[in-house]
C-alpha cells in the first residue's frame, strides 16, 4: 500500500527515515529517488547523505546544523514541488555485467549444501521448473534478456537488490530453508522476484543462478569505476546481464586482477517514467495474451502454498504455546487460592 502521506520516523539521533508505503513498489522507488535528488540539489546545510530504497528514503544529517523538524518541513515542501511520478525523468546508468550461469563454482556451493545441510534440487533446474521454462538454457535467456532496475543497495556493503523492468521475463523463486552457510563472491541469485549480486562471501538463501567475475565492491578502489565510491552500483542504475562461458569468466578474472578490465557503463541516459509505463503496459498485455504453462503455474502455486503452510504452522505453534502458558498461569493461581483457603 502507498501511504496517502509519507511517514517521518526518527532513526536514532542522526537519521530520518521517510516511509512512502509498506510494499516494494517502483513508483515509491521513483519518488524516493526524486526527493533525494531535490534535497541534494538544494545543498541542505547539515545533510550528510541520502539513501533511497524501494519504499523509503533515509537521510543522514548533522543535528547540530539542522534539526529533524526543519528537515521534515523541507521534505514536505519538496515533495509538493516534485509533482507526478509519471512526469519524472531520472538519470540512470546502464551497466553490463558478465555472468557465467550454472557454473562449476556455483554447483560446488549447491552440492556442499546438499552434503552438509539437506538435499535440494539443483538451483537453476528448480527455478526453470517452477517458472514453466523448458530448460536451464531458457532460464538463462529469461534472466539475461531484460534490464534490471537497482531499487536498493545495502544489507551488505554494495549488495544491490534488483527488479526486472520487463514483465515478459518475470521470474520468481522460493528461498532456501534453512539458508546456506556461505555463498561465493560474485554470485547472482534469485529470491522471490528479486535478483541480488553478492559482493563478498556470505550466508544467504537466494537460489544461485551463476557468478560474475567483476567486482561490485572495491574498498581498495583499485578499478576506475570505484574512484568516487567503494560500490559499483547505486539506486536508479540499470543492469544488463551478459552470459559468458567459464573460460571467459577466468579470462575476465585475470584482467580484473591485472587492473586491466574495462566496465561497460553507459552513464548519460535518462530514464523516463512515463515512457517506461507505456512500455510496461504494452509488455503486460503480451504476457496476458501468452498463457503461462500449466505445470509452471502449478509449481509456483505449490511453492507459495508451501511457504504459507510453514507460516501457518509457526503461527499455530505460537498460539498453542501462548495458550499453554495462559493455562499454566490459571492453574497456578487456582493452586495459590486453594492453599490460601486451606490454610
C-alpha positions as CSV (number, residue, x, y, z in Angstrom):
1,X,0.0,0.0,0.0
2,X,1.2,3.5,-0.8
3,X,0.6,5.9,2.1
4,X,-1.6,9.0,1.5
5,X,1.1,11.0,3.3
6,X,4.7,9.8,3.9
7,X,5.6,8.8,7.4
8,X,8.6,10.6,9.0
9,X,10.4,8.5,11.6
10,X,13.5,9.3,13.7
11,X,16.1,6.5,13.3
12,X,18.5,7.4,16.1
13,X,19.8,10.9,16.7
14,X,21.3,11.4,13.2
15,X,18.9,9.7,10.8
16,X,15.4,10.5,9.5
17,X,13.5,7.7,7.7
18,X,10.8,8.6,5.3
19,X,8.4,5.8,4.5
20,X,6.3,6.1,1.3
21,X,4.4,2.8,1.8
22,X,4.7,-0.8,3.1
23,X,5.2,-2.7,-0.1
24,X,8.1,-2.9,-2.7
25,X,6.8,-0.7,-5.5
26,X,8.7,1.0,-8.3
27,X,6.5,4.1,-8.0
28,X,7.7,4.6,-4.4
29,X,11.3,4.0,-5.5
30,X,11.0,6.6,-8.2
31,X,9.6,9.1,-5.6
32,X,12.4,8.3,-3.2
33,X,14.9,8.9,-5.9
34,X,13.2,12.2,-7.0
35,X,13.1,13.5,-3.4
36,X,16.7,12.5,-2.8
37,X,17.8,14.4,-5.9
38,X,15.8,17.5,-5.0
39,X,17.3,17.5,-1.5
40,X,20.9,17.1,-2.8
41,X,20.3,19.9,-5.4
42,X,19.2,22.2,-2.6
43,X,22.5,21.7,-0.9
44,X,21.0,21.5,2.6
45,X,23.4,22.6,5.3
46,X,24.0,19.7,7.7
47,X,22.7,17.0,5.3
48,X,25.4,14.3,5.0
49,X,23.9,11.6,2.9
50,X,20.7,10.4,1.2
51,X,19.9,6.6,0.9
52,X,16.9,5.9,-1.4
53,X,15.4,2.4,-1.3
54,X,12.3,0.6,-2.7
55,X,9.8,2.2,-0.3
56,X,11.9,4.5,1.8
57,X,14.4,7.3,1.9
58,X,16.9,7.5,4.7
59,X,18.5,10.9,5.5
60,X,21.8,11.2,7.4
61,X,22.2,14.6,9.0
62,X,24.2,16.6,11.5
63,X,21.9,17.5,14.3
64,X,24.0,20.5,15.4
65,X,23.5,22.0,11.9
66,X,19.9,21.1,11.1
67,X,17.0,19.9,13.3
68,X,14.8,17.0,12.2
69,X,11.7,19.3,12.3
70,X,13.3,21.6,9.8
71,X,14.3,18.6,7.6
72,X,10.8,17.2,7.7
73,X,9.3,20.6,6.7
74,X,11.8,20.9,3.8
75,X,10.9,17.3,2.6
76,X,7.2,18.1,2.6
77,X,7.8,21.3,0.6
78,X,10.0,19.5,-1.9
79,X,7.5,16.6,-2.3
80,X,4.8,19.1,-3.1
81,X,7.0,20.6,-5.8
82,X,8.0,17.2,-7.2
83,X,4.7,16.6,-9.0
84,X,3.5,13.4,-10.5
85,X,5.8,10.4,-10.5
86,X,4.8,9.7,-14.1
87,X,6.4,13.0,-15.2
88,X,9.7,12.2,-13.6
89,X,12.9,11.7,-15.6
90,X,15.7,10.0,-13.7
91,X,19.4,10.0,-14.6
92,X,20.1,6.3,-14.9
93,X,23.3,4.5,-15.8
94,X,23.1,1.2,-17.8
95,X,25.8,-1.2,-16.7
96,X,26.6,-4.5,-18.4
97,X,27.7,-7.4,-16.1
98,X,29.1,-10.7,-17.5
99,X,27.7,-13.8,-15.8
100,X,28.8,-17.4,-16.0
101,X,25.4,-19.1,-15.5
102,X,25.2,-22.6,-13.9
103,X,29.0,-22.5,-13.4
104,X,31.1,-25.1,-11.6
105,X,31.7,-22.8,-8.6
106,X,28.0,-22.3,-8.1
107,X,27.5,-26.1,-8.4
108,X,30.1,-26.8,-5.8
109,X,28.3,-24.4,-3.4
110,X,24.9,-26.1,-4.0
111,X,26.5,-29.6,-3.7
112,X,28.1,-28.6,-0.4
113,X,24.7,-27.6,1.0
114,X,23.3,-31.0,-0.1
115,X,26.1,-32.8,1.7
116,X,26.1,-30.8,4.9
117,X,22.6,-29.5,5.5
118,X,20.0,-31.2,3.3
119,X,19.3,-32.5,-0.2
120,X,17.8,-29.9,-2.5
121,X,17.1,-29.6,-6.2
122,X,19.9,-28.0,-8.4
123,X,19.0,-24.3,-8.2
124,X,18.8,-23.4,-11.9
125,X,16.7,-26.6,-12.5
126,X,14.3,-25.6,-9.7
127,X,13.9,-22.0,-11.0
128,X,13.4,-23.2,-14.6
129,X,10.8,-25.8,-13.4
130,X,8.7,-23.6,-11.2
131,X,8.6,-20.8,-13.8
132,X,7.4,-23.2,-16.5
133,X,10.6,-23.0,-18.6
134,X,11.8,-25.9,-20.7
135,X,15.4,-25.9,-19.7
136,X,18.2,-24.0,-17.9
137,X,19.2,-22.6,-21.3
138,X,15.8,-21.0,-21.5
139,X,16.2,-19.7,-17.9
140,X,19.5,-18.1,-18.8
141,X,17.7,-16.4,-21.7
142,X,14.9,-15.2,-19.5
143,X,17.3,-13.8,-16.8
144,X,19.7,-12.1,-19.2
145,X,17.0,-10.6,-21.6
146,X,15.6,-7.7,-19.6
147,X,17.2,-4.7,-17.9
148,X,17.2,-5.0,-14.1
149,X,16.4,-1.9,-12.0
150,X,18.6,-1.3,-8.9
151,X,16.0,-0.5,-6.3
152,X,18.2,-0.6,-3.2
153,X,21.9,-1.0,-2.2
154,X,22.6,-2.3,1.2
155,X,22.1,-5.2,3.6
156,X,25.8,-6.0,2.9
157,X,28.2,-3.4,1.7
158,X,27.5,-2.7,-2.0
159,X,24.9,-5.5,-2.4
160,X,22.2,-4.5,-4.9
161,X,18.6,-5.7,-4.9
162,X,17.3,-5.6,-8.5
163,X,13.8,-5.9,-10.1
164,X,13.2,-6.8,-13.7
165,X,11.8,-3.9,-15.8
166,X,10.2,-6.3,-18.3
167,X,7.1,-8.3,-17.2
168,X,7.5,-10.6,-20.2
169,X,10.5,-12.1,-18.4
170,X,9.1,-12.3,-14.9
171,X,10.9,-14.9,-12.7
172,X,10.2,-16.0,-9.1
173,X,11.8,-18.5,-6.7
174,X,11.5,-19.6,-3.1
175,X,14.4,-19.0,-0.8
176,X,16.5,-21.7,0.9
177,X,15.1,-23.1,4.1
178,X,17.3,-23.1,6.1
179,X,19.8,-20.7,4.5
180,X,23.2,-21.9,3.3
181,X,26.2,-21.0,5.4
182,X,28.2,-19.5,2.6
183,X,27.7,-18.0,-0.9
184,X,30.6,-17.4,-3.3
185,X,31.7,-13.8,-4.0
186,X,30.1,-12.6,-7.2
187,X,27.1,-14.9,-7.0
188,X,24.0,-13.8,-8.9
189,X,21.0,-15.1,-7.0
190,X,17.2,-15.0,-7.3
191,X,14.8,-14.8,-4.3
192,X,11.1,-14.0,-4.8
193,X,11.1,-11.8,-7.8
194,X,14.4,-10.1,-7.0
195,X,17.9,-10.6,-8.1
196,X,20.9,-9.9,-5.8
197,X,24.6,-9.9,-6.5
198,X,26.9,-10.8,-3.7
199,X,29.9,-8.6,-3.1
200,X,31.6,-11.0,-0.7
201,X,31.3,-14.5,0.8
202,X,28.3,-14.6,3.0
203,X,25.4,-16.8,4.3
204,X,22.1,-16.4,2.4
205,X,19.1,-18.1,0.9
206,X,18.6,-16.9,-2.7
207,X,18.6,-19.5,-5.4
208,X,22.1,-19.5,-7.1
209,X,22.0,-18.9,-10.8
210,X,25.6,-18.1,-11.6
211,X,28.6,-15.8,-10.9
212,X,30.0,-12.6,-12.2
213,X,33.9,-12.3,-12.3
214,X,33.8,-8.5,-11.9
215,X,33.8,-6.7,-8.5
216,X,30.8,-4.7,-7.4
217,X,32.5,-3.7,-4.2
218,X,36.1,-2.5,-4.0
219,X,37.2,-0.9,-0.7
220,X,40.7,-0.5,-2.0
221,X,39.3,1.5,-5.0
222,X,41.7,-0.2,-7.4
223,X,39.5,0.0,-10.5
224,X,38.3,3.1,-12.3
225,X,34.5,2.9,-11.6
226,X,35.3,2.9,-7.8
227,X,37.3,6.1,-7.7
228,X,34.4,8.0,-6.1
229,X,32.8,5.1,-4.2
230,X,33.5,1.7,-2.8
231,X,30.3,0.5,-4.6
232,X,29.8,-0.1,-8.3
233,X,26.0,0.2,-8.3
234,X,23.7,2.8,-6.9
235,X,19.9,3.1,-6.7
236,X,18.5,4.1,-10.1
237,X,21.1,2.2,-12.1
238,X,20.0,-0.5,-14.6
239,X,21.9,-3.8,-15.1
240,X,22.0,-6.0,-18.2
241,X,23.5,-9.4,-17.6
242,X,25.7,-10.9,-20.4
243,X,26.0,-14.7,-20.4
244,X,29.6,-15.9,-20.7
245,X,31.5,-19.2,-20.6
246,X,33.7,-20.4,-17.7
247,X,36.7,-19.8,-19.9
248,X,35.6,-16.2,-20.4
249,X,35.0,-15.9,-16.7
250,X,38.6,-16.8,-15.9
251,X,40.0,-14.5,-18.6
252,X,38.0,-11.6,-17.2
253,X,39.1,-12.5,-13.6
254,X,42.7,-12.3,-14.8
255,X,42.0,-8.9,-16.3
256,X,40.5,-7.7,-13.1
257,X,43.5,-8.9,-11.1
258,X,45.8,-7.0,-13.5
259,X,43.6,-3.9,-13.2
260,X,43.1,-4.1,-17.0
261,X,39.3,-4.8,-17.1
262,X,37.1,-2.1,-18.5
263,X,33.5,-2.0,-17.3
264,X,30.8,-1.3,-20.0
265,X,28.9,1.6,-18.4
266,X,26.6,4.0,-20.3
267,X,26.3,6.9,-17.9
268,X,24.5,9.6,-20.0
269,X,21.0,8.1,-20.3
270,X,17.7,9.5,-18.8
271,X,15.0,7.1,-17.6
272,X,11.6,8.5,-18.5
273,X,8.9,7.1,-16.1
274,X,6.1,7.9,-18.5
275,X,7.8,6.1,-21.4
276,X,8.6,3.2,-19.2
277,X,5.0,2.8,-18.0
278,X,3.8,2.9,-21.7
279,X,6.3,0.1,-22.4
280,X,5.2,-1.8,-19.3
281,X,1.5,-1.7,-20.2
282,X,2.2,-3.0,-23.7
283,X,4.5,-5.7,-22.4
284,X,2.0,-6.7,-19.8
285,X,-0.7,-7.2,-22.5
286,X,1.7,-9.5,-24.3
287,X,2.0,-11.5,-21.0
288,X,-1.8,-11.8,-20.6
289,X,-2.1,-12.9,-24.2
290,X,0.5,-15.6,-23.7
291,X,-0.6,-18.3,-21.2
292,X,1.8,-19.5,-18.6
293,X,2.5,-23.2,-19.0
294,X,0.2,-25.1,-16.6
295,X,2.9,-27.1,-14.9
296,X,4.9,-24.0,-14.2
297,X,1.9,-22.2,-12.8
298,X,1.0,-25.2,-10.6
299,X,4.5,-25.4,-9.3
300,X,4.6,-21.7,-8.5
301,X,1.3,-22.0,-6.6
302,X,2.6,-25.1,-4.8
303,X,5.8,-23.2,-3.8
304,X,3.7,-20.3,-2.5
305,X,1.4,-22.7,-0.6
306,X,4.3,-24.4,1.0
307,X,5.6,-21.1,2.3
308,X,2.2,-20.1,3.6
309,X,1.7,-23.5,5.2
310,X,5.0,-23.2,7.1
311,X,4.0,-19.7,8.3
312,X,0.6,-21.1,9.4
313,X,2.3,-23.9,11.4
314,X,4.6,-21.4,13.0
315,X,1.7,-19.1,14.0
316,X,-0.3,-22.1,15.3
317,X,2.7,-23.2,17.5
318,X,2.9,-19.6,18.9
319,X,-0.8,-19.6,19.7
320,X,-0.6,-23.1,21.3
321,X,2.4,-22.0,23.4
322,X,0.6,-18.8,24.5
323,X,-2.5,-20.8,25.5
324,X,-0.4,-23.3,27.4
325,X,1.3,-20.5,29.3
326,X,-2.1,-18.9,30.0
327,X,-3.5,-22.3,31.2
328,X,-0.5,-22.8,33.4
329,X,-0.9,-19.3,34.9
330,X,-4.6,-20.0,35.6
331,X,-3.7,-23.4,37.2
332,X,-1.0,-21.7,39.4
333,X,-3.5,-19.0,40.5
334,X,-6.1,-21.7,41.4
335,X,-3.5,-23.6,43.4
336,X,-2.5,-20.5,45.3
337,X,-6.1,-19.7,46.1
338,X,-6.6,-23.3,47.2
339,X,-3.6,-23.0,49.5
340,X,-4.9,-19.8,51.0
341,X,-8.4,-21.2,51.6
342,X,-7.0,-24.4,53.0
343,X,-4.5,-22.5,55.2
